[in-house]
């Protein structure tokens, strides 16, 4: 390898080392926090206040990265660590391949950043898909709870089996975690805290409020049934919107498929018309 490539390689190595150092807390924190016991909030706040700014910044970055990946469906620490490893190696491999093929070091660095940006867009699309699935299948949770309570099942047993409300749904894994935490603690607020972080908004707040009211009073009234009917109407509206979007996409796909055929049929006619016009003016 030519010595003229050495400065560029050193610059690229420095960039990669800096990025690796910045992302290292996101790789290590999920596995380490899973082994830590509960910490008193006041004590933790005091330690954070006395800590260095860099350590606090790295902790907040790690928490934000973990939440970002959890909203895309990677709820286990192992899957998040695997994502960081694979995406980091993929970006570095693409950048090194571009550099070895003769690209300048700056262009190779931009290719690495572009690769990571595309990976982040995939994660964002997965998060949007899960959020839409939660909004679409929320009526199933209300229906499941209402049917179980109407059948005489206790609410504690109903919440322990809440994952059965949406079989085959992408949100089932989140409901399983909710049920597992509730079975261990019997604390609705603690069990629903992760769902509120993953799916923030009024829908989750209303669901938690209805469940807390039912636990406190022991009566459901007609609020669950009204919410089920309201959310089912929204679910049906979402299905109609998705069907209309699918028909529109199929129409555009059909037009795109017919374009080469129409061009092949119209091109000879157009050429004949041009030749006829040229003979008239000669």
C-alpha positions as CSV (number, residue, x, y, z in Angstrom):
1,X,0.0,0.0,0.0
2,X,1.4,3.4,-0.9
3,X,2.7,5.7,1.8
4,X,0.5,8.5,0.5
5,X,-2.5,6.6,1.8
6,X,-1.2,6.5,5.4
7,X,-2.4,10.0,6.5
8,X,-5.9,9.3,5.2
9,X,-6.0,6.0,7.0
10,X,-4.8,7.6,10.2
11,X,-7.6,10.2,10.0
12,X,-10.2,7.5,9.3
13,X,-8.9,5.5,12.2
14,X,-9.2,8.5,14.5
15,X,-12.8,9.1,13.4
16,X,-13.7,5.5,14.0
17,X,-12.0,5.4,17.4
18,X,-13.9,8.6,18.4
19,X,-17.3,7.2,17.3
20,X,-16.5,3.9,19.0
21,X,-15.8,5.7,22.3
22,X,-19.0,7.7,22.0
23,X,-21.1,4.6,21.3
24,X,-19.4,2.4,23.9
25,X,-21.8,3.3,26.8
26,X,-24.8,2.3,24.6
27,X,-23.2,-1.1,24.0
28,X,-22.3,-1.8,27.6
29,X,-24.9,-0.1,29.7
30,X,-27.9,-2.3,28.9
31,X,-26.1,-5.5,30.0
32,X,-24.7,-3.9,33.1
33,X,-28.0,-2.2,34.2
34,X,-29.8,-5.5,34.0
35,X,-27.5,-6.9,36.8
36,X,-27.9,-3.9,39.1
37,X,-30.5,-3.9,41.9
38,X,-32.9,-1.1,42.7
39,X,-31.3,2.1,43.7
40,X,-32.8,4.8,45.9
41,X,-33.9,7.7,43.8
42,X,-32.6,10.4,46.1
43,X,-29.2,8.6,46.4
44,X,-29.0,8.1,42.7
45,X,-29.8,11.7,42.1
46,X,-27.2,12.8,44.5
47,X,-24.6,10.6,42.9
48,X,-25.5,12.0,39.5
49,X,-25.3,15.5,40.7
50,X,-21.8,14.9,42.2
51,X,-20.6,13.0,39.1
52,X,-18.7,14.4,36.3
53,X,-20.5,16.0,33.4
54,X,-19.1,13.5,30.9
55,X,-20.4,10.5,32.9
56,X,-23.8,12.1,33.2
57,X,-23.9,12.8,29.5
58,X,-22.9,9.2,28.7
59,X,-25.6,7.9,31.0
60,X,-28.3,10.0,29.4
61,X,-27.0,9.1,25.9
62,X,-27.1,5.4,26.8
63,X,-30.7,5.6,28.1
64,X,-31.8,7.5,25.0
65,X,-30.2,5.0,22.7
66,X,-31.8,2.1,24.6
67,X,-35.2,3.6,24.5
68,X,-34.8,4.4,20.8
69,X,-34.1,0.7,20.1
70,X,-36.8,-0.6,22.4
71,X,-39.4,1.4,20.5
72,X,-38.3,-0.5,17.4
73,X,-39.0,-3.9,19.0
74,X,-35.5,-4.6,20.5
75,X,-36.6,-4.9,24.1
76,X,-33.9,-7.4,25.2
77,X,-30.4,-6.1,26.1
78,X,-28.9,-8.9,24.0
79,X,-30.7,-7.8,20.9
80,X,-29.7,-4.1,21.4
81,X,-26.1,-5.0,22.0
82,X,-26.2,-7.2,18.8
83,X,-27.7,-4.3,16.9
84,X,-24.9,-1.9,17.9
85,X,-22.2,-4.5,17.1
86,X,-23.6,-5.4,13.7
87,X,-24.4,-1.8,12.6
88,X,-21.0,-0.6,13.7
89,X,-19.2,-3.3,11.9
90,X,-21.3,-2.9,8.8
91,X,-20.6,0.8,8.6
92,X,-16.9,0.3,9.2
93,X,-16.7,-2.5,6.6
94,X,-18.4,-0.4,4.0
95,X,-16.1,2.6,4.7
96,X,-13.0,0.5,4.6
97,X,-14.1,-1.2,1.4
98,X,-14.7,2.2,-0.2
99,X,-11.3,3.5,1.0
100,X,-9.4,0.4,-0.3
101,X,-11.1,0.8,-3.6
102,X,-9.4,4.2,-4.0
103,X,-11.9,6.6,-2.5
104,X,-10.5,9.5,-0.5
105,X,-10.6,9.3,3.3
106,X,-13.2,12.0,3.6
107,X,-15.5,10.3,1.1
108,X,-15.0,7.0,2.9
109,X,-16.0,8.7,6.2
110,X,-19.1,10.1,4.6
111,X,-20.0,6.6,3.3
112,X,-19.8,5.3,6.9
113,X,-22.0,8.1,8.1
114,X,-24.5,7.4,5.3
115,X,-24.6,3.7,6.1
116,X,-25.4,4.5,9.8
117,X,-28.0,7.0,8.7
118,X,-29.7,4.4,6.5
119,X,-29.7,2.0,9.4
120,X,-31.2,4.6,11.7
121,X,-34.0,5.2,9.1
122,X,-34.8,1.5,9.2
123,X,-35.1,1.6,13.0
124,X,-37.3,4.7,12.7
125,X,-39.6,2.9,10.3
126,X,-39.8,-0.1,12.6
127,X,-40.8,2.2,15.5
128,X,-43.5,3.8,13.4
129,X,-44.8,0.4,12.4
130,X,-45.0,-0.7,16.0
131,X,-46.7,2.5,17.1
132,X,-49.3,2.1,14.4
133,X,-49.8,-1.6,15.4
134,X,-50.4,-0.5,19.0
135,X,-52.9,2.2,18.0
136,X,-54.6,-0.3,15.7
137,X,-54.8,-3.2,18.2
138,X,-55.6,-1.2,21.3
139,X,-59.3,-2.1,21.0
140,X,-58.4,-5.8,21.5
141,X,-57.0,-5.0,24.9
142,X,-60.2,-3.3,26.0
143,X,-62.3,-6.1,24.5
144,X,-60.1,-8.8,26.3
145,X,-60.3,-7.1,29.7
146,X,-64.1,-6.4,29.3
147,X,-64.8,-10.0,28.3
148,X,-62.7,-11.5,31.1
149,X,-64.2,-9.3,33.8
150,X,-67.7,-10.0,32.4
151,X,-67.0,-13.7,32.7
152,X,-66.1,-13.4,36.4
153,X,-62.3,-13.5,36.1
154,X,-60.4,-11.3,38.5
155,X,-58.6,-8.2,37.1
156,X,-55.3,-9.4,38.6
157,X,-55.6,-12.7,36.6
158,X,-56.7,-10.8,33.6
159,X,-53.7,-8.5,33.6
160,X,-51.4,-11.5,34.2
161,X,-52.7,-12.9,30.9
162,X,-52.9,-9.7,29.0
163,X,-50.6,-11.0,26.2
164,X,-53.5,-13.2,25.0
165,X,-55.4,-10.1,24.0
166,X,-53.4,-9.6,20.8
167,X,-52.2,-13.0,19.5
168,X,-50.0,-12.6,16.4
169,X,-49.7,-8.9,16.9
170,X,-46.3,-7.1,16.9
171,X,-47.1,-5.6,20.3
172,X,-47.6,-9.0,22.0
173,X,-44.0,-9.0,23.2
174,X,-44.6,-5.7,25.0
175,X,-47.8,-7.1,26.6
176,X,-45.8,-10.2,27.7
177,X,-43.3,-8.0,29.5
178,X,-46.2,-6.0,31.1
179,X,-47.7,-9.3,32.4
180,X,-44.4,-10.6,33.7
181,X,-43.7,-7.4,35.6
182,X,-47.2,-7.3,37.0
183,X,-47.1,-11.0,38.1
184,X,-43.9,-10.2,40.0
185,X,-44.9,-6.9,41.6
186,X,-48.7,-6.7,41.4
187,X,-48.0,-3.0,40.9
188,X,-49.9,-1.6,37.9
189,X,-48.0,1.7,37.8
190,X,-44.6,-0.1,37.7
191,X,-45.8,-2.7,35.1
192,X,-47.3,0.0,32.8
193,X,-44.3,2.4,33.1
194,X,-42.4,0.8,30.3
195,X,-45.5,0.8,28.0
196,X,-45.9,4.5,28.7
197,X,-42.3,5.1,27.8
198,X,-42.5,3.0,24.6
199,X,-45.9,4.3,23.5
200,X,-46.3,7.8,25.0
201,X,-49.6,9.6,24.4
202,X,-53.2,9.8,25.5
203,X,-54.1,6.3,24.4
204,X,-51.8,4.7,27.0
205,X,-52.7,7.2,29.7
206,X,-56.4,6.4,29.2
207,X,-55.8,2.6,29.3
208,X,-53.8,2.9,32.5
209,X,-56.5,5.2,34.0
210,X,-59.3,2.7,33.2
211,X,-57.3,-0.2,34.7
212,X,-56.5,1.8,37.8
213,X,-60.1,2.8,38.3
214,X,-61.2,-0.8,37.9
215,X,-58.6,-2.0,40.4
216,X,-59.6,0.7,42.9
217,X,-63.4,0.4,42.7
218,X,-63.8,-3.3,41.6
219,X,-66.3,-2.2,39.0
220,X,-66.0,-1.6,35.3
221,X,-69.2,0.1,34.4
222,X,-69.6,0.8,30.7
223,X,-66.4,2.7,30.2
224,X,-64.4,-0.2,28.9
225,X,-67.2,-1.1,26.4
226,X,-67.5,2.5,25.2
227,X,-63.7,2.7,24.7
228,X,-63.7,-0.6,22.9
229,X,-66.4,0.6,20.5
230,X,-64.6,3.9,19.9
231,X,-61.3,2.2,19.3
232,X,-62.9,-0.4,17.0
233,X,-64.3,2.4,14.9
234,X,-60.8,3.9,14.7
235,X,-59.4,0.4,13.8
236,X,-62.0,0.1,11.0
237,X,-61.1,3.6,9.8
238,X,-57.4,2.6,9.8
239,X,-58.1,-0.5,7.7
240,X,-60.0,1.6,5.2
241,X,-57.2,4.1,4.9
242,X,-54.6,1.3,4.5
243,X,-56.8,-0.4,1.8
244,X,-57.1,2.9,-0.1
245,X,-53.4,3.4,0.1
246,X,-52.8,-0.1,-1.1
247,X,-55.1,0.4,-4.1
248,X,-53.4,3.6,-4.9
249,X,-50.0,1.9,-4.8
250,X,-51.2,-0.9,-7.0
251,X,-52.6,1.6,-9.5
252,X,-49.2,3.4,-9.7
253,X,-47.4,0.1,-10.0
254,X,-49.7,-1.0,-12.9
255,X,-49.1,2.4,-14.6
256,X,-45.4,2.0,-14.2
257,X,-45.5,-1.5,-15.6
258,X,-47.5,-0.3,-18.6
259,X,-45.3,2.6,-19.4
260,X,-42.6,0.6,-21.3
261,X,-45.4,-1.1,-23.3
262,X,-47.1,2.2,-24.2
263,X,-43.7,3.7,-25.1
264,X,-43.0,0.8,-27.4
265,X,-46.4,1.2,-29.1
266,X,-46.4,4.9,-29.4
267,X,-42.8,5.5,-30.5
268,X,-43.2,4.1,-34.0
269,X,-46.4,6.2,-34.4
270,X,-44.5,9.3,-33.2
271,X,-41.6,8.6,-35.6
272,X,-44.0,8.2,-38.5
273,X,-45.7,11.5,-37.7
274,X,-42.4,13.2,-37.5
275,X,-41.3,11.8,-40.9
276,X,-44.7,12.8,-42.4
277,X,-44.3,16.4,-41.2
278,X,-40.7,16.5,-42.5
279,X,-41.8,15.4,-46.0
280,X,-44.5,18.1,-46.0
281,X,-42.0,20.9,-45.4
282,X,-39.3,19.6,-47.8
